[in-house]
């Protein structure tokens, strides 16, 4: 997956349990969002720093969706 790069930013892939409605993608600022056949949602999100990453993870916590994995992909 080729994503536009910005200086000092990184793309993280979040794997979440369950299929989130597509509307959540914009709330998370996701550049892509897919649903796996195994029932997981995979989102790719660009974050500018560690504080922004923690903010993204806080959003996952706030909606109560189980987080399966976080991985830097760039």
DRENTOR-488457 format. One line per field, with one value per residue (C-alpha): residue number from 1; y, x, z. Coordinates in Angstrom, 3 decimals. Layout:
BEGIN
volo c(NUM/...)
v c(Y/...)
u c(X/...)
w c(Z/...)
END
This chain:
BEGIN
volo c(1/2/3/4/5/6/7/8/9/10/11/12/13/14/15/16/17/18/19/20/21/22/23/24/25/26/27/28/29/30/31/32/33/34/35/36/37/38/39/40/41/42/43/44/45/46/47/48/49/50/51/52/53/54/55/56/57/58/59/60/61/62/63/64/65/66/67/68/69/70/71/72/73/74)
v c(0.000/3.298/6.201/9.841/10.682/13.750/14.685/13.081/11.219/7.490/5.185/2.742/-0.217/-0.870/-4.241/-4.107/-6.865/-6.635/-4.851/-1.132/0.881/2.847/6.167/5.520/5.718/9.486/9.944/8.057/9.909/6.590/6.657/3.190/0.848/-2.776/-5.598/-9.015/-12.199/-13.198/-10.366/-7.800/-4.209/-2.998/0.731/2.559/5.928/8.535/10.130/12.991/11.999/9.765/12.093/11.726/7.936/7.927/10.077/7.540/4.689/6.693/6.878/3.086/2.812/5.385/3.488/0.216/-1.795/-4.467/-3.623/-6.672/-5.139/-1.913/-1.982/0.730/0.032/2.700)
u c(0.000/1.585/0.571/1.575/4.403/4.840/8.030/8.306/5.007/4.398/1.621/0.270/-1.973/-4.600/-6.351/-9.641/-12.027/-15.271/-16.334/-16.614/-19.041/-17.188/-18.214/-15.699/-12.862/-13.140/-13.432/-10.161/-8.562/-7.934/-6.341/-7.720/-10.113/-10.850/-12.880/-11.228/-13.242/-12.167/-14.244/-11.482/-11.234/-7.848/-7.187/-4.105/-3.685/-0.945/0.186/2.639/4.146/3.787/1.238/-0.981/-0.574/-1.685/-4.670/-5.596/-5.359/-7.467/-10.205/-10.135/-10.488/-13.284/-15.551/-14.882/-13.582/-11.021/-7.600/-5.866/-2.638/-0.826/1.980/4.068/4.021/6.195)
w c(0.000/-1.069/1.139/0.801/3.187/5.360/7.187/10.640/10.316/10.264/9.128/11.687/11.009/13.660/13.831/15.700/16.691/14.739/11.584/12.266/10.193/7.497/9.068/11.839/9.311/8.966/12.742/13.165/10.236/8.494/5.059/4.410/6.157/5.281/6.761/6.928/6.509/10.050/11.522/12.011/10.841/9.598/9.426/8.195/9.896/9.510/12.764/13.157/16.500/19.548/21.139/18.062/18.211/21.843/20.858/18.190/20.686/23.134/20.485/20.173/23.943/24.056/21.659/23.473/20.524/21.410/19.966/18.498/17.173/16.321/13.775/12.118/8.389/6.776)
END
